[in-house]
Amino acid sequence: MRSNAMAAHWYAVQCKGGESFRAEDHLKAQGFEVFHPTWTVEKRYRGQLREIKEPLFPFYLFIQLDEHRDNWAPIRSTRGVLQLVRFGTYPLKVDADLIEALKQRSEKAQHHKLKTGDKVLITRGPFKDLEAIFQTRKGEDRVIILLNLLQHQQRLSISRKDLQRS
């Protein structure tokens, strides 16, 4: 089903509520190239903080199609798909540069999460502008860091909002 990438364009697909992951799986199984930008958010589930993957654009994903070679008919009957986004009677083409920028940002976001041992900069409070080492999360809003004070590493609990990767 794949076609020459030079003749293919990206299109937006509107999905049924809460079924964008299902639509992505079924479109890929049919051989289509699909881009479904997601991000990871932390949500409380049964009293525990968990990382959950959510769509960046709820109800939408992107598909690459060749106007002349690909069979578009199966798309509208794919599980989870509502329709191709249209402008009048024609499917709306999405700029390939926009898709590429979204892919790059998506990859950067995956690497942006703090891991044990990462260097961080404190951005607010009495320890502003000091470097520390990220150790772990503590609840929903707080983290534990190791800060070198008086030539000893001290464990501090501070707000996640007061940190940035250094």
Helices and strands as residue ranges (DSSP letters): E 8-15, H 20-29, E 33-35, E 38-45, E 48-55, E 60-66, H 73-76, E 81-84, E 86-87, E 90-91, E 93-94, H 96-111, E 119-122, E 131-138, E 142-149, E 152-159, G 160-162, E 163-165
